[in-house]
Structures are given as C-alpha cells and as structure tokens.
Amino acid sequence: MAESVFRAHVADAGLGGLVEIGSAGTGGWHEGDGADPRTVSVLTSAGYSLTHRARQFTASWFAGLDLVIALDSGHLRTLRRLAPGPDDAAKIRLLGSYQDADGPWRERDVPDPYYGGHDGFEECLAMIEAATDGLLEEVRAALAAKRQGRVPLHSPHHPQKKEDA
C-alpha cells in the first residue's frame, strides 16, 4: 500500500525517473503472493494503481538503497538488526516520523490491517497518506543534496529521532 501511494506522489512531483521505489516485508509469510484484495480495493477506490508481489527484505539490499522505510516499530527493530553496519542502520526511518507534529494519528506505527476488516485498510491508507508529504520532502532534499555534491538523507529535514531508535 505504501509503495503505491508514494510512487503516485513521486510521479506527481515529476520525480518518477529519479526515485526507485520498492516494497518488501520483514518476513516471508506471503512471498510471491499478490496484494490482499482489501488493499487492492482501498487503493483502487482512492485512485492509486497497484502492481505488487510480496517479497522478503534481505540485508544485501542495503548497499543499493539510500532510504529504507519501516511501517511499524517492530519492522524498524528487525531492519536495524539486519543492517550490516551503522551506515546502513542510519538509512532506516519509521514512516510515521514523517507526519506533521499535529498529524491525525497518535501512534507512529501503521498497524497491520491483515486480520481486521475493510476499515482497517482505509485507516492504514489515511495514515500512509498523512506521512507521504513529509517523506517526499525528505527525498526532494536528498536529490538536491546529491546534485550539489553533498551527502543526502543526513540533513536537518529529518534528523534521527530518539523515538526512531
């Protein structure tokens, strides 16, 4: 879900050719499966397109990534354990940390709606959308830093927060 939302926002911002977006789980429970029909329904109703096959994140991917987004604190911990070193661990962020301070959700974790009803998927979409503008701003800043020869994604736009640890 988050991949589809962010891909659409990146494309709308004219950055589609500059940003590679992917999605993977921290476990292989549904590896190879398509998206849950409730995810497809909620995304389609909201005007997003979706092409998805579940896959499991592996530590070897860190070398080719600038930023890794976790949807909840459990995933954040798992990804940090997978990180080969401190530079890779510094690439990991919690999606909820990108919402505005007065954002619509208190908890910074996007809950897994899998075991609930359709409403849970709609709630997840709203939470993801609430954080997308902040994430997009971070990516824009990183791209600008790269163009200027500076180190991207280690800027005051999103310092590593204690709550993300």
C-alpha positions in Angstrom: 0.0 0.0 0.0 2.7 2.5 1.0 4.7 1.7 -2.2 1.7 2.6 -4.4 0.9 5.8 -2.5 4.5 7.0 -2.5 5.0 6.0 -6.2 2.0 8.1 -7.2 3.2 11.1 -5.2 6.7 10.9 -6.6 5.3 10.7 -10.1 3.0 13.7 -9.5 6.0 15.6 -8.2 7.9 14.9 -11.5 10.5 12.8 -9.8 9.5 9.4 -11.2 12.7 8.9 -13.2 14.9 9.9 -10.3 13.5 7.7 -7.5 13.3 4.0 -7.3 10.5 2.7 -5.0 10.0 -0.9 -3.8 8.3 -2.8 -1.1 9.2 -5.9 0.9 8.2 -7.5 4.2 10.5 -8.4 7.1 9.2 -12.0 6.9 8.5 -14.3 4.0 4.9 -15.3 5.0 3.3 -14.2 1.8 6.3 -14.2 -0.5 5.3 -14.4 -4.2 1.6 -13.5 -3.4 -0.2 -10.6 -4.9 -1.7 -7.9 -2.7 -4.6 -8.6 -0.3 -7.9 -8.0 -2.2 -8.8 -5.4 0.5 -5.6 -3.5 -0.2 -6.4 -3.5 -3.9 -10.0 -2.3 -3.2 -9.0 0.5 -1.0 -6.1 1.7 -3.3 -8.3 1.5 -6.4 -11.1 3.4 -4.7 -8.6 6.1 -3.8 -7.3 6.3 -7.4 -4.0 4.5 -6.9 -2.6 1.8 -9.2 -1.0 -1.3 -7.9 1.3 -4.0 -9.1 2.7 -6.0 -6.3 4.3 -9.3 -5.5 5.3 -9.9 -1.9 9.0 -10.4 -1.2 11.2 -10.5 1.8 13.8 -7.8 2.6 17.4 -9.1 2.8 20.5 -7.5 4.3 22.2 -7.5 0.9 19.8 -4.8 -0.3 21.1 -2.1 2.0 24.2 -1.5 -0.3 21.9 -0.3 -3.1 19.5 1.8 -1.1 19.6 5.3 0.2 16.5 5.1 2.4 14.5 2.2 4.0 11.1 3.0 5.4 9.6 0.8 8.2 5.8 1.0 8.8 6.0 0.0 12.5 8.5 -0.2 15.3 8.7 -4.0 15.1 9.8 -3.7 11.5 12.2 -0.9 12.4 13.9 -3.2 15.0 14.1 -6.1 12.6 15.6 -3.9 9.8 18.1 -2.5 12.2 19.2 -6.0 13.2 19.6 -6.9 9.5 21.7 -3.8 8.8 25.3 -4.8 8.1 26.7 -1.7 9.7 25.8 1.7 11.3 25.7 3.5 7.9 23.1 1.0 6.8 21.1 1.3 10.0 21.1 5.1 9.6 19.1 4.6 6.3 16.1 3.2 8.2 13.2 5.5 9.1 9.8 5.0 10.6 7.1 6.2 8.2 5.1 7.8 11.0 8.0 10.1 11.8 7.2 12.0 8.5 3.7 13.1 9.5 3.2 16.6 10.8 3.5 17.1 14.5 -0.3 17.7 14.6 -0.8 14.7 12.3 -4.0 12.6 12.5 -2.5 9.7 14.3 -1.0 9.5 17.8 0.8 6.2 17.3 3.7 6.4 14.9 3.2 2.8 13.8 1.0 1.9 10.8 -0.9 -1.2 12.1 -1.1 -4.3 10.0 -4.7 -4.5 8.9 -4.5 -8.1 7.7 -6.5 -9.7 10.5 -9.2 -7.0 10.6 -11.9 -5.7 8.3 -12.0 -3.3 5.4 -12.0 -0.2 7.7 -8.5 -1.1 8.9 -7.2 -0.9 5.4 -8.8 2.5 4.9 -7.2 3.7 8.2 -3.8 2.5 7.0 -4.2 4.3 3.8 -5.1 7.6 5.6 -2.0 7.1 7.9 0.3 6.5 4.9 -1.1 9.5 3.1 -0.6 11.7 6.2 3.2 10.9 6.2 3.8 11.0 2.4 4.3 14.7 2.0 7.0 14.7 4.7 8.7 11.7 3.1 8.5 13.3 -0.3 10.1 16.5 1.1 13.0 14.4 2.5 13.5 12.8 -0.9 13.5 16.1 -2.6 16.1 17.4 -0.2 18.2 14.3 -0.7 18.1 14.7 -4.5 19.0 18.4 -4.2 21.9 17.5 -1.9 23.1 14.9 -4.4 23.0 17.4 -7.3 25.1 19.8 -5.1 27.6 17.1 -4.2 26.5 16.9 -0.6 25.7 13.7 1.4 21.9 13.1 1.1 19.4 12.0 3.8 21.5 13.2 6.7 20.0 16.6 6.8 18.2 18.7 9.3 15.0 17.9 7.4 14.8 14.6 9.2 17.4 14.1 11.9 17.4 10.6 13.5 14.9 11.0 16.3 15.2 9.2 19.6 11.7 7.6 19.1 13.0 6.0 15.9 15.7 4.2 17.8 
